[in-house]
Amino acid sequence: MDEIEMMPEPNGTWIMVCPCGQAECRGRGVKAWRKFTVTILPDQRYRVCCTACGRCLEHRLIYGITRSTK
Ligand SMILES: [Zn+2]
């Protein structure tokens, strides 16, 4: 894993994990991340930056999330 990953949990929480070891779990109803910066971009995209190492990743907003199963 060399990119920031954001994973939805079935109970409505989100987990963001950075390869540098930074990780944060955001509960339902919590609007802001503390360890990551999320910037909304045009064309339904957004950028996530890790505050610890500065790594950034652009995502496209996806409605209807597909999850890979291992
Ligand atoms: Zn990081």
N, CA, C, O and the ligand as a Tripos MOL2 file, in Angstrom:
@<TRIPOS>MOLECULE
protein
  281   279    71     0     0
PROTEIN
NO_CHARGES

@<TRIPOS>ATOM
      1 N           0.8480   -1.1990    0.0000 N.3       1 MET1
      2 CA          0.0000    0.0000    0.0000 C.3       1 MET1
      3 C           0.8780    1.2410    0.0000 C.2       1 MET1
      4 O           1.6750    1.4400    0.9170 O.2       1 MET1
      5 N           0.7390    2.0720   -1.0190 N.am      2 ASP2
      6 CA          1.5180    3.3000   -1.0410 C.3       2 ASP2
      7 C           0.6410    4.5210   -1.2730 C.2       2 ASP2
      8 O           1.1390    5.5850   -1.6410 O.2       2 ASP2
      9 N          -0.6320    4.3750   -1.0640 N.am      3 GLU3
     10 CA         -1.5410    5.5040   -1.2020 C.3       3 GLU3
     11 C          -2.4440    5.5770    0.0270 C.2       3 GLU3
     12 O          -2.6530    4.5930    0.7360 O.2       3 GLU3
     13 N          -2.9730    6.7850    0.2500 N.am      4 ILE4
     14 CA         -3.9640    6.9370    1.3220 C.3       4 ILE4
     15 C          -5.2140    6.1470    0.9540 C.2       4 ILE4
     16 O          -5.6830    6.1970   -0.1830 O.2       4 ILE4
     17 N          -5.7270    5.4420    1.8980 N.am      5 GLU5
     18 CA         -6.9460    4.6800    1.6470 C.3       5 GLU5
     19 C          -8.0430    5.1250    2.5920 C.2       5 GLU5
     20 O          -7.8100    5.3480    3.7790 O.2       5 GLU5
     21 N          -9.2440    5.2490    2.0470 N.am      6 MET6
     22 CA        -10.3870    5.5730    2.8800 C.3       6 MET6
     23 C         -11.4050    4.4530    2.7210 C.2       6 MET6
     24 O         -11.8560    4.1500    1.6160 O.2       6 MET6
     25 N         -11.7490    3.8600    3.8260 N.am      7 MET7
     26 CA        -12.6140    2.6930    3.7720 C.3       7 MET7
     27 C         -13.8720    2.9260    4.5790 C.2       7 MET7
     28 O         -13.8020    3.2870    5.7530 O.2       7 MET7
     29 N         -15.0280    2.7220    3.9570 N.am      8 PRO8
     30 CA        -16.2890    2.8450    4.7010 C.3       8 PRO8
     31 C         -16.5800    1.5910    5.5010 C.2       8 PRO8
     32 O         -16.3290    0.4690    5.0600 O.2       8 PRO8
     33 N         -17.1040    1.8100    6.6620 N.am      9 GLU9
     34 CA        -17.5280    0.6930    7.4810 C.3       9 GLU9
     35 C         -19.0440    0.5970    7.4360 C.2       9 GLU9
     36 O         -19.7240    1.6090    7.2660 O.2       9 GLU9
     37 N         -19.5770   -0.6000    7.5850 N.am     10 PRO10
     38 CA        -21.0330   -0.7900    7.4860 C.3      10 PRO10
     39 C         -21.8230    0.0140    8.5170 C.2      10 PRO10
     40 O         -22.9900    0.3310    8.2890 O.2      10 PRO10
     41 N         -21.2050    0.3410    9.6350 N.am     11 ASN11
     42 CA        -21.9370    1.0510   10.6830 C.3      11 ASN11
     43 C         -21.9130    2.5620   10.4980 C.2      11 ASN11
     44 O         -22.3450    3.3000   11.3840 O.2      11 ASN11
     45 N         -21.4120    3.0330    9.3520 N.am     12 GLY12
     46 CA        -21.4830    4.4590    9.0580 C.3      12 GLY12
     47 C         -20.2200    5.2310    9.3820 C.2      12 GLY12
     48 O         -20.1820    6.4460    9.1880 O.2      12 GLY12
     49 N         -19.2100    4.5800    9.8590 N.am     13 THR13
     50 CA        -17.9620    5.2620   10.1430 C.3      13 THR13
     51 C         -16.9930    5.0880    8.9740 C.2      13 THR13
     52 O         -17.1720    4.2090    8.1300 O.2      13 THR13
     53 N         -15.9820    5.9250    8.9380 N.am     14 TRP14
     54 CA        -14.9730    5.8540    7.8990 C.3      14 TRP14
     55 C         -13.6000    5.7110    8.5490 C.2      14 TRP14
     56 O         -13.3320    6.2720    9.6120 O.2      14 TRP14
     57 N         -12.7530    4.9570    7.8920 N.am     15 ILE15
     58 CA        -11.3860    4.8160    8.3600 C.3      15 ILE15
     59 C         -10.4530    5.2940    7.2670 C.2      15 ILE15
     60 O         -10.5310    4.8240    6.1320 O.2      15 ILE15
     61 N          -9.5650    6.2300    7.6000 N.am     16 MET16
     62 CA         -8.5770    6.7250    6.6540 C.3      16 MET16
     63 C          -7.2060    6.2500    7.1270 C.2      16 MET16
     64 O          -6.8450    6.4070    8.2930 O.2      16 MET16
     65 N          -6.4600    5.6700    6.2050 N.am     17 VAL17
     66 CA         -5.1500    5.1290    6.5560 C.3      17 VAL17
     67 C          -4.1160    5.6230    5.5620 C.2      17 VAL17
     68 O          -4.3280    5.5440    4.3520 O.2      17 VAL17
     69 N          -2.9930    6.1330    6.0660 N.am     18 CYS18
     70 CA         -1.8930    6.5790    5.2240 C.3      18 CYS18
     71 C          -0.7400    5.5810    5.3510 C.2      18 CYS18
     72 O          -0.5380    4.9960    6.4150 O.2      18 CYS18
     73 N           0.0120    5.3880    4.2680 N.am     19 PRO19
     74 CA          1.1500    4.4640    4.3270 C.3      19 PRO19
     75 C           2.1870    4.8440    5.3830 C.2      19 PRO19
     76 O           2.9440    3.9810    5.8250 O.2      19 PRO19
     77 N           2.2420    6.1050    5.7970 N.am     20 CYS20
     78 CA          3.2330    6.5190    6.7880 C.3      20 CYS20
     79 C           2.8490    6.0640    8.1910 C.2      20 CYS20
     80 O           3.6310    6.2080    9.1300 O.2      20 CYS20
     81 N           1.6590    5.5210    8.3330 N.am     21 GLY21
     82 CA          1.2400    5.0400    9.6360 C.3      21 GLY21
     83 C           0.1280    5.8570   10.2580 C.2      21 GLY21
     84 O          -0.4820    5.4510   11.2480 O.2      21 GLY21
     85 N          -0.1320    7.0200    9.6630 N.am     22 GLN22
     86 CA         -1.2220    7.8560   10.1490 C.3      22 GLN22
     87 C          -2.5630    7.1800    9.8670 C.2      22 GLN22
     88 O          -2.8030    6.7100    8.7550 O.2      22 GLN22
     89 N          -3.4080    7.1340   10.8430 N.am     23 ALA23
     90 CA         -4.7200    6.5330   10.6430 C.3      23 ALA23
     91 C          -5.7310    7.2430   11.5190 C.2      23 ALA23
     92 O          -5.4210    7.6860   12.6250 O.2      23 ALA23
     93 N          -6.9480    7.3450   11.0040 N.am     24 GLU24
     94 CA         -7.9990    7.9890   11.7870 C.3      24 GLU24
     95 C          -9.3320    7.3380   11.4720 C.2      24 GLU24
     96 O          -9.6380    7.0140   10.3250 O.2      24 GLU24
     97 N         -10.1020    7.1580   12.5090 N.am     25 CYS25
     98 CA        -11.4510    6.6400   12.3490 C.3      25 CYS25
     99 C         -12.4270    7.7670   12.6390 C.2      25 CYS25
    100 O         -12.3780    8.3850   13.7020 O.2      25 CYS25
    101 N         -13.3170    8.0310   11.6860 N.am     26 ARG26
    102 CA        -14.2670    9.1300   11.8490 C.3      26 ARG26
    103 C         -15.6540    8.5670   12.0800 C.2      26 ARG26
    104 O         -16.1680    7.7910   11.2740 O.2      26 ARG26
    105 N         -16.2370    8.9580   13.1630 N.am     27 GLY27
    106 CA        -17.5470    8.4420   13.5230 C.3      27 GLY27
    107 C         -18.6590    9.1390   12.7780 C.2      27 GLY27
    108 O         -18.4640   10.2010   12.1860 O.2      27 GLY27
    109 N         -19.8220    8.5310   12.8140 N.am     28 ARG28
    110 CA        -20.9970    9.0980   12.1740 C.3      28 ARG28
    111 C         -21.3150   10.4740   12.7760 C.2      28 ARG28
    112 O         -21.3130   10.6420   13.9960 O.2      28 ARG28
    113 N         -21.5860   11.4500   11.9050 N.am     29 GLY29
    114 CA        -21.9460   12.7720   12.3810 C.3      29 GLY29
    115 C         -20.7590   13.6850   12.6160 C.2      29 GLY29
    116 O         -20.9360   14.8770   12.8670 O.2      29 GLY29
    117 N         -19.5560   13.1470   12.5370 N.am     30 VAL30
    118 CA        -18.3690   13.9650   12.6790 C.3      30 VAL30
    119 C         -17.9680   14.4600   11.3040 C.2      30 VAL30
    120 O         -17.7470   13.6650   10.3900 O.2      30 VAL30
    121 N         -17.8740   15.7970   11.1530 N.am     31 LYS31
    122 CA        -17.7200   16.3470    9.8140 C.3      31 LYS31
    123 C         -16.2700   16.5400    9.4000 C.2      31 LYS31
    124 O         -15.9800   16.5820    8.2050 O.2      31 LYS31
    125 N         -15.3730   16.6570   10.3310 N.am     32 ALA32
    126 CA        -14.0050   17.0110    9.9680 C.3      32 ALA32
    127 C         -13.0200   15.9420   10.4160 C.2      32 ALA32
    128 O         -13.1700   15.3130   11.4640 O.2      32 ALA32
    129 N         -12.0160   15.7650    9.5830 N.am     33 TRP33
    130 CA        -10.9050   14.9060    9.9700 C.3      33 TRP33
    131 C          -9.8920   15.7510   10.7070 C.2      33 TRP33
    132 O          -9.7290   16.9340   10.4070 O.2      33 TRP33
    133 N          -9.2110   15.1590   11.6660 N.am     34 ARG34
    134 CA         -8.1890   15.8980   12.4020 C.3      34 ARG34
    135 C          -6.7960   15.6220   11.8680 C.2      34 ARG34
    136 O          -5.9360   16.5040   11.8910 O.2      34 ARG34
    137 N          -6.5660   14.4210   11.3930 N.am     35 LYS35
    138 CA         -5.2240   14.0490   10.9500 C.3      35 LYS35
    139 C          -5.0780   14.1080    9.4360 C.2      35 LYS35
    140 O          -3.9900   13.8860    8.9050 O.2      35 LYS35
    141 N          -6.1690   14.4050    8.7440 N.am     36 PHE36
    142 CA         -6.1240   14.5120    7.2880 C.3      36 PHE36
    143 C          -6.8520   15.7770    6.8580 C.2      36 PHE36
    144 O          -7.7780   16.2380    7.5250 O.2      36 PHE36
    145 N          -6.4160   16.3300    5.7300 N.am     37 THR37
    146 CA         -7.0810   17.4940    5.1690 C.3      37 THR37
    147 C          -7.8250   17.0630    3.9100 C.2      37 THR37
    148 O          -7.2320   16.4740    3.0060 O.2      37 THR37
    149 N          -9.0990   17.3500    3.8520 N.am     38 VAL38
    150 CA         -9.9000   16.9820    2.6940 C.3      38 VAL38
    151 C         -10.3430   18.2500    1.9800 C.2      38 VAL38
    152 O         -10.9830   19.1140    2.5800 O.2      38 VAL38
    153 N         -10.0040   18.3610    0.7060 N.am     39 THR39
    154 CA        -10.3640   19.5180   -0.0940 C.3      39 THR39
    155 C         -11.2870   19.0730   -1.2200 C.2      39 THR39
    156 O         -10.9740   18.1480   -1.9690 O.2      39 THR39
    157 N         -12.4260   19.7430   -1.3300 N.am     40 ILE40
    158 CA        -13.3580   19.4140   -2.4060 C.3      40 ILE40
    159 C         -12.9150   20.1190   -3.6830 C.2      40 ILE40
    160 O         -12.6230   21.3150   -3.6610 O.2      40 ILE40
    161 N         -12.8630   19.3960   -4.7850 N.am     41 LEU41
    162 CA        -12.4300   19.9260   -6.0650 C.3      41 LEU41
    163 C         -13.6000   19.9210   -7.0430 C.2      41 LEU41
    164 O         -14.6240   19.2870   -6.7910 O.2      41 LEU41
    165 N         -13.4440   20.6370   -8.1680 N.am     42 PRO42
    166 CA        -14.4940   20.5930   -9.2040 C.3      42 PRO42
    167 C         -14.6460   19.1820   -9.7740 C.2      42 PRO42
    168 O         -13.8110   18.3100   -9.5330 O.2      42 PRO42
    169 N         -15.7070   18.9760  -10.5190 N.am     43 ASP43
    170 CA        -15.9670   17.7020  -11.1900 C.3      43 ASP43
    171 C         -16.1100   16.5540  -10.2060 C.2      43 ASP43
    172 O         -15.6970   15.4280  -10.4820 O.2      43 ASP43
    173 N         -16.6930   16.8470   -9.0710 N.am     44 GLN44
    174 CA        -17.0080   15.7960   -8.1010 C.3      44 GLN44
    175 C         -15.7700   15.0180   -7.6770 C.2      44 GLN44
    176 O         -15.8100   13.8050   -7.4750 O.2      44 GLN44
    177 N         -14.6700   15.7530   -7.5500 N.am     45 ARG45
    178 CA        -13.4720   15.0960   -7.0460 C.3      45 ARG45
    179 C         -13.0860   15.7390   -5.7220 C.2      45 ARG45
    180 O         -13.5510   16.8300   -5.3950 O.2      45 ARG45
    181 N         -12.2590   15.0790   -4.9860 N.am     46 TYR46
    182 CA        -11.7350   15.6650   -3.7730 C.3      46 TYR46
    183 C         -10.3190   15.1740   -3.5430 C.2      46 TYR46
    184 O          -9.9210   14.1100   -4.0160 O.2      46 TYR46
    185 N          -9.5670   15.9830   -2.8000 N.am     47 ARG47
    186 CA         -8.1930   15.6380   -2.5210 C.3      47 ARG47
    187 C          -8.0220   15.4110   -1.0290 C.2      47 ARG47
    188 O          -8.4960   16.1990   -0.2110 O.2      47 ARG47
    189 N          -7.3540   14.3510   -0.6920 N.am     48 VAL48
    190 CA         -7.0770   14.0240    0.6990 C.3      48 VAL48
    191 C          -5.5830   14.1600    0.9370 C.2      48 VAL48
    192 O          -4.7800   13.5750    0.2110 O.2      48 VAL48
    193 N          -5.2110   14.9230    1.9410 N.am     49 CYS49
    194 CA         -3.7950   15.0780    2.2780 C.3      49 CYS49
    195 C          -3.5560   14.6370    3.7150 C.2      49 CYS49
    196 O          -4.3490   14.9290    4.6100 O.2      49 CYS49
    197 N          -2.4600   13.9350    3.9170 N.am     50 CYS50
    198 CA         -2.0580   13.5070    5.2530 C.3      50 CYS50
    199 C          -1.2810   14.6400    5.9010 C.2      50 CYS50
    200 O          -0.3470   15.1750    5.3030 O.2      50 CYS50
    201 N          -1.6570   15.0090    7.1150 N.am     51 THR51
    202 CA         -0.9860   16.1170    7.7900 C.3      51 THR51
    203 C           0.3620   15.7080    8.3550 C.2      51 THR51
    204 O           1.1720   16.5630    8.7130 O.2      51 THR51
    205 N           0.6100   14.4130    8.4380 N.am     52 ALA52
    206 CA          1.8670   13.9500    9.0260 C.3      52 ALA52
    207 C           3.0020   13.9380    8.0070 C.2      52 ALA52
    208 O           4.1030   14.3990    8.3090 O.2      52 ALA52
    209 N           2.7500   13.4150    6.7990 N.am     53 CYS53
    210 CA          3.8200   13.2630    5.8150 C.3      53 CYS53
    211 C           3.5960   14.1190    4.5780 C.2      53 CYS53
    212 O           4.5020   14.2370    3.7530 O.2      53 CYS53
    213 N           2.4140   14.7240    4.4200 N.am     54 GLY54
    214 CA          2.1620   15.5990    3.2820 C.3      54 GLY54
    215 C           1.7120   14.8750    2.0250 C.2      54 GLY54
    216 O           1.4910   15.5090    0.9930 O.2      54 GLY54
    217 N           1.5750   13.5860    2.0960 N.am     55 ARG55
    218 CA          1.1320   12.8260    0.9390 C.3      55 ARG55
    219 C          -0.3060   13.1940    0.5820 C.2      55 ARG55
    220 O          -1.1450   13.3500    1.4690 O.2      55 ARG55
    221 N          -0.5910   13.3330   -0.7030 N.am     56 CYS56
    222 CA         -1.9340   13.6860   -1.1470 C.3      56 CYS56
    223 C          -2.4490   12.6610   -2.1400 C.2      56 CYS56
    224 O          -1.6770   12.0330   -2.8660 O.2      56 CYS56
    225 N          -3.7360   12.5050   -2.1620 N.am     57 LEU57
    226 CA         -4.3630   11.6010   -3.1090 C.3      57 LEU57
    227 C          -5.6810   12.2090   -3.5640 C.2      57 LEU57
    228 O          -6.4650   12.7090   -2.7580 O.2      57 LEU57
    229 N          -5.9120   12.1550   -4.8840 N.am     58 GLU58
    230 CA         -7.1850   12.6470   -5.4010 C.3      58 GLU58
    231 C          -8.1430   11.4950   -5.6180 C.2      58 GLU58
    232 O          -7.7830   10.4360   -6.1320 O.2      58 GLU58
    233 N          -9.3510   11.7370   -5.2170 N.am     59 HIS59
    234 CA        -10.3890   10.7340   -5.3890 C.3      59 HIS59
    235 C         -11.5350   11.3430   -6.1600 C.2      59 HIS59
    236 O         -11.7070   12.5610   -6.1830 O.2      59 HIS59
    237 N         -12.3050   10.5010   -6.7810 N.am     60 ARG60
    238 CA        -13.5490   10.9350   -7.3720 C.3      60 ARG60
    239 C         -14.6750   10.4780   -6.4580 C.2      60 ARG60
    240 O         -14.6730    9.3520   -5.9610 O.2      60 ARG60
    241 N         -15.6270   11.3610   -6.2470 N.am     61 LEU61
    242 CA        -16.7690   10.9890   -5.4250 C.3      61 LEU61
    243 C         -17.5540    9.9070   -6.1340 C.2      61 LEU61
    244 O         -17.9300   10.0540   -7.2970 O.2      61 LEU61
    245 N         -17.7930    8.8430   -5.4400 N.am     62 ILE62
    246 CA        -18.5020    7.7100   -6.0370 C.3      62 ILE62
    247 C         -19.7580    7.4310   -5.2210 C.2      62 ILE62
    248 O         -19.7100    7.2680   -4.0010 O.2      62 ILE62
    249 N         -20.8600    7.3820   -5.9150 N.am     63 TYR63
    250 CA        -22.0910    7.0350   -5.2330 C.3      63 TYR63
    251 C         -22.3860    5.5750   -5.5030 C.2      63 TYR63
    252 O         -22.5090    5.1630   -6.6570 O.2      63 TYR63
    253 N         -22.4970    4.8110   -4.4710 N.am     64 GLY64
    254 CA        -22.6110    3.3700   -4.6570 C.3      64 GLY64
    255 C         -21.2250    2.7970   -4.5850 C.2      64 GLY64
    256 O         -20.5340    2.6880   -5.5990 O.2      64 GLY64
    257 N         -20.8250    2.4410   -3.4280 N.am     65 ILE65
    258 CA        -19.4360    2.0690   -3.2070 C.3      65 ILE65
    259 C         -19.2330    0.5860   -3.5050 C.2      65 ILE65
    260 O         -19.9850   -0.2780   -3.0520 O.2      65 ILE65
    261 N         -18.2120    0.3350   -4.2650 N.am     66 THR66
    262 CA        -17.8670   -1.0640   -4.5090 C.3      66 THR66
    263 C         -16.7120   -1.4360   -3.5900 C.2      66 THR66
    264 O         -15.7340   -0.6970   -3.4760 O.2      66 THR66
    265 N         -16.8260   -2.5320   -2.9670 N.am     67 ARG67
    266 CA        -15.7800   -2.9900   -2.0640 C.3      67 ARG67
    267 C         -15.1540   -4.2570   -2.6110 C.2      67 ARG67
    268 O         -15.8460   -5.1660   -3.0710 O.2      67 ARG67
    269 N         -13.8710   -4.2990   -2.5550 N.am     68 SER68
    270 CA        -13.2030   -5.5280   -2.9590 C.3      68 SER68
    271 C         -13.1250   -6.4660   -1.7690 C.2      68 SER68
    272 O         -12.9040   -6.0470   -0.6330 O.2      68 SER68
    273 N         -13.3070   -7.7020   -2.0490 N.am     69 THR69
    274 CA        -13.2480   -8.6890   -0.9820 C.3      69 THR69
    275 C         -12.0100   -9.5580   -1.1670 C.2      69 THR69
    276 O         -11.6330   -9.9220   -2.2810 O.2      69 THR69
    277 N         -11.4070   -9.8690   -0.0590 N.am     70 LYS70
    278 CA        -10.2210  -10.6910   -0.1290 C.3      70 LYS70
    279 C         -10.5680  -12.1160    0.2840 C.2      70 LYS70
    280 O          -9.6970  -12.9860    0.2950 O.2      70 LYS70
    281 ZN          1.0840   10.1820    5.8810 Zn       71 ZN71
@<TRIPOS>BOND
     1     1     2 1
     2     2     3 1
     3     3     4 2
     4     3     5 am
     5     5     6 1
     6     6     7 1
     7     7     8 2
     8     7     9 am
     9     9    10 1
    10    10    11 1
    11    11    12 2
    12    11    13 am
    13    13    14 1
    14    14    15 1
    15    15    16 2
    16    15    17 am
    17    17    18 1
    18    18    19 1
    19    19    20 2
    20    19    21 am
    21    21    22 1
    22    22    23 1
    23    23    24 2
    24    23    25 am
    25    25    26 1
    26    26    27 1
    27    27    28 2
    28    27    29 am
    29    29    30 1
    30    30    31 1
    31    31    32 2
    32    31    33 am
    33    33    34 1
    34    34    35 1
    35    35    36 2
    36    35    37 am
    37    37    38 1
    38    38    39 1
    39    39    40 2
    40    39    41 am
    41    41    42 1
    42    42    43 1
    43    43    44 2
    44    43    45 am
    45    45    46 1
    46    46    47 1
    47    47    48 2
    48    47    49 am
    49    49    50 1
    50    50    51 1
    51    51    52 2
    52    51    53 am
    53    53    54 1
    54    54    55 1
    55    55    56 2
    56    55    57 am
    57    57    58 1
    58    58    59 1
    59    59    60 2
    60    59    61 am
    61    61    62 1
    62    62    63 1
    63    63    64 2
    64    63    65 am
    65    65    66 1
    66    66    67 1
    67    67    68 2
    68    67    69 am
    69    69    70 1
    70    70    71 1
    71    71    72 2
    72    71    73 am
    73    73    74 1
    74    74    75 1
    75    75    76 2
    76    75    77 am
    77    77    78 1
    78    78    79 1
    79    79    80 2
    80    79    81 am
    81    81    82 1
    82    82    83 1
    83    83    84 2
    84    83    85 am
    85    85    86 1
    86    86    87 1
    87    87    88 2
    88    87    89 am
    89    89    90 1
    90    90    91 1
    91    91    92 2
    92    91    93 am
    93    93    94 1
    94    94    95 1
    95    95    96 2
    96    95    97 am
    97    97    98 1
    98    98    99 1
    99    99   100 2
   100    99   101 am
   101   101   102 1
   102   102   103 1
   103   103   104 2
   104   103   105 am
   105   105   106 1
   106   106   107 1
   107   107   108 2
   108   107   109 am
   109   109   110 1
   110   110   111 1
   111   111   112 2
   112   111   113 am
   113   113   114 1
   114   114   115 1
   115   115   116 2
   116   115   117 am
   117   117   118 1
   118   118   119 1
   119   119   120 2
   120   119   121 am
   121   121   122 1
   122   122   123 1
   123   123   124 2
   124   123   125 am
   125   125   126 1
   126   126   127 1
   127   127   128 2
   128   127   129 am
   129   129   130 1
   130   130   131 1
   131   131   132 2
   132   131   133 am
   133   133   134 1
   134   134   135 1
   135   135   136 2
   136   135   137 am
   137   137   138 1
   138   138   139 1
   139   139   140 2
   140   139   141 am
   141   141   142 1
   142   142   143 1
   143   143   144 2
   144   143   145 am
   145   145   146 1
   146   146   147 1
   147   147   148 2
   148   147   149 am
   149   149   150 1
   150   150   151 1
   151   151   152 2
   152   151   153 am
   153   153   154 1
   154   154   155 1
   155   155   156 2
   156   155   157 am
   157   157   158 1
   158   158   159 1
   159   159   160 2
   160   159   161 am
   161   161   162 1
   162   162   163 1
   163   163   164 2
   164   163   165 am
   165   165   166 1
   166   166   167 1
   167   167   168 2
   168   167   169 am
   169   169   170 1
   170   170   171 1
   171   171   172 2
   172   171   173 am
   173   173   174 1
   174   174   175 1
   175   175   176 2
   176   175   177 am
   177   177   178 1
   178   178   179 1
   179   179   180 2
   180   179   181 am
   181   181   182 1
   182   182   183 1
   183   183   184 2
   184   183   185 am
   185   185   186 1
   186   186   187 1
   187   187   188 2
   188   187   189 am
   189   189   190 1
   190   190   191 1
   191   191   192 2
   192   191   193 am
   193   193   194 1
   194   194   195 1
   195   195   196 2
   196   195   197 am
   197   197   198 1
   198   198   199 1
   199   199   200 2
   200   199   201 am
   201   201   202 1
   202   202   203 1
   203   203   204 2
   204   203   205 am
   205   205   206 1
   206   206   207 1
   207   207   208 2
   208   207   209 am
   209   209   210 1
   210   210   211 1
   211   211   212 2
   212   211   213 am
   213   213   214 1
   214   214   215 1
   215   215   216 2
   216   215   217 am
   217   217   218 1
   218   218   219 1
   219   219   220 2
   220   219   221 am
   221   221   222 1
   222   222   223 1
   223   223   224 2
   224   223   225 am
   225   225   226 1
   226   226   227 1
   227   227   228 2
   228   227   229 am
   229   229   230 1
   230   230   231 1
   231   231   232 2
   232   231   233 am
   233   233   234 1
   234   234   235 1
   235   235   236 2
   236   235   237 am
   237   237   238 1
   238   238   239 1
   239   239   240 2
   240   239   241 am
   241   241   242 1
   242   242   243 1
   243   243   244 2
   244   243   245 am
   245   245   246 1
   246   246   247 1
   247   247   248 2
   248   247   249 am
   249   249   250 1
   250   250   251 1
   251   251   252 2
   252   251   253 am
   253   253   254 1
   254   254   255 1
   255   255   256 2
   256   255   257 am
   257   257   258 1
   258   258   259 1
   259   259   260 2
   260   259   261 am
   261   261   262 1
   262   262   263 1
   263   263   264 2
   264   263   265 am
   265   265   266 1
   266   266   267 1
   267   267   268 2
   268   267   269 am
   269   269   270 1
   270   270   271 1
   271   271   272 2
   272   271   273 am
   273   273   274 1
   274   274   275 1
   275   275   276 2
   276   275   277 am
   277   277   278 1
   278   278   279 1
   279   279   280 2
@<TRIPOS>SUBSTRUCTURE
     1 MET1         2 RESIDUE 1 A MET
     2 ASP2         6 RESIDUE 1 A ASP
     3 GLU3        10 RESIDUE 1 A GLU
     4 ILE4        14 RESIDUE 1 A ILE
     5 GLU5        18 RESIDUE 1 A GLU
     6 MET6        22 RESIDUE 1 A MET
     7 MET7        26 RESIDUE 1 A MET
     8 PRO8        30 RESIDUE 1 A PRO
     9 GLU9        34 RESIDUE 1 A GLU
    10 PRO10       38 RESIDUE 1 A PRO
    11 ASN11       42 RESIDUE 1 A ASN
    12 GLY12       46 RESIDUE 1 A GLY
    13 THR13       50 RESIDUE 1 A THR
    14 TRP14       54 RESIDUE 1 A TRP
    15 ILE15       58 RESIDUE 1 A ILE
    16 MET16       62 RESIDUE 1 A MET
    17 VAL17       66 RESIDUE 1 A VAL
    18 CYS18       70 RESIDUE 1 A CYS
    19 PRO19       74 RESIDUE 1 A PRO
    20 CYS20       78 RESIDUE 1 A CYS
    21 GLY21       82 RESIDUE 1 A GLY
    22 GLN22       86 RESIDUE 1 A GLN
    23 ALA23       90 RESIDUE 1 A ALA
    24 GLU24       94 RESIDUE 1 A GLU
    25 CYS25       98 RESIDUE 1 A CYS
    26 ARG26      102 RESIDUE 1 A ARG
    27 GLY27      106 RESIDUE 1 A GLY
    28 ARG28      110 RESIDUE 1 A ARG
    29 GLY29      114 RESIDUE 1 A GLY
    30 VAL30      118 RESIDUE 1 A VAL
    31 LYS31      122 RESIDUE 1 A LYS
    32 ALA32      126 RESIDUE 1 A ALA
    33 TRP33      130 RESIDUE 1 A TRP
    34 ARG34      134 RESIDUE 1 A ARG
    35 LYS35      138 RESIDUE 1 A LYS
    36 PHE36      142 RESIDUE 1 A PHE
    37 THR37      146 RESIDUE 1 A THR
    38 VAL38      150 RESIDUE 1 A VAL
    39 THR39      154 RESIDUE 1 A THR
    40 ILE40      158 RESIDUE 1 A ILE
    41 LEU41      162 RESIDUE 1 A LEU
    42 PRO42      166 RESIDUE 1 A PRO
    43 ASP43      170 RESIDUE 1 A ASP
    44 GLN44      174 RESIDUE 1 A GLN
    45 ARG45      178 RESIDUE 1 A ARG
    46 TYR46      182 RESIDUE 1 A TYR
    47 ARG47      186 RESIDUE 1 A ARG
    48 VAL48      190 RESIDUE 1 A VAL
    49 CYS49      194 RESIDUE 1 A CYS
    50 CYS50      198 RESIDUE 1 A CYS
    51 THR51      202 RESIDUE 1 A THR
    52 ALA52      206 RESIDUE 1 A ALA
    53 CYS53      210 RESIDUE 1 A CYS
    54 GLY54      214 RESIDUE 1 A GLY
    55 ARG55      218 RESIDUE 1 A ARG
    56 CYS56      222 RESIDUE 1 A CYS
    57 LEU57      226 RESIDUE 1 A LEU
    58 GLU58      230 RESIDUE 1 A GLU
    59 HIS59      234 RESIDUE 1 A HIS
    60 ARG60      238 RESIDUE 1 A ARG
    61 LEU61      242 RESIDUE 1 A LEU
    62 ILE62      246 RESIDUE 1 A ILE
    63 TYR63      250 RESIDUE 1 A TYR
    64 GLY64      254 RESIDUE 1 A GLY
    65 ILE65      258 RESIDUE 1 A ILE
    66 THR66      262 RESIDUE 1 A THR
    67 ARG67      266 RESIDUE 1 A ARG
    68 SER68      270 RESIDUE 1 A SER
    69 THR69      274 RESIDUE 1 A THR
    70 LYS70      278 RESIDUE 1 A LYS
    71 ZN71       281 GROUP 0 **** ****
